[in-house]
Amino acid sequence: MHNRKRPPYIKIHALHYKPKSQCEFFEVIEGEGYYMARCKALDRFIVRDLVYKCEKYWDQCPYRRNALRLEAEH
């Protein structure tokens, strides 16, 4: 399987507000009149319909837990 980065697709990734999360793997990218959320643990953009999970349930995220465990091992 190829490890290639997927570019964002504005129609499913663009938000009209600046999202916030306490997750250390959550990143906000600002575009021209919109924002996009990116998960550094998955190395991909987050579909706008799922951003609320990163905002509200970040501490329960299995990807975050796994990324923290992998960081601790190195």
N, C-alpha and C positions, 0 to 999 in steps of 0.2 A: 504494500500500500504506500502511496506517495505521501510525503509529509509536505503539503503545500498550504500556504496561508490563503484563506478565503477572504476576498475583499468584502467590505460592507455593501449591503444592498439597501439603499435609502428607504425603499417602500416598506421594509420589514424591520429595519434597525433604527431609523430616525425617530427621535423624541422631541416634543415641543417644550420640554422642561428639562432642567439640569438634574439628573438623578443623583441621589446620595446613598452611600452604603458605608458601613463601618468595616466591611471586608477589606483586608489588605490586598486582595487580588482583583478588586473592582477598580476600573479605570474609566474616566469619562473623556471622550474625545469631542471637541467642539467643532462643528461644521459651520457653514454659512446659514445661520438662522435655525439650526437644529443641533441636537446632541446625540451621541451614540454611547452606549455602554459596552465595555469590553471586559471579559474575564481573562486575567493573566494566567490563572491556573489551567484553563482550557486553551488559552491562546486563540481566542475567537470572540467575535462580536456576539452580543446577547440580543435575541429577538425582543423587540419592544414589549410584546405581550408577557414576557417572562422577567422583565427587569424588576418588577415589584417583589419578586422572590428574593432577589439580591438586596433590595432595600429593607425588607421586613424580616426575612428569615436567614440572613447571611450566616448567623452562628450555627445553623443546622445544616448547612450546605455540605453534601458529601464530597464535592470537588475540592472545597476549601480544606476539609479535614484531611483528605488525601494529599493535597499539596503541602500542608503543614507537616505531615508525617514524613514526606519525602525530603523536605528541607531539613528536618531534624536528623535524618539519617546521613546527610552529607556534611 
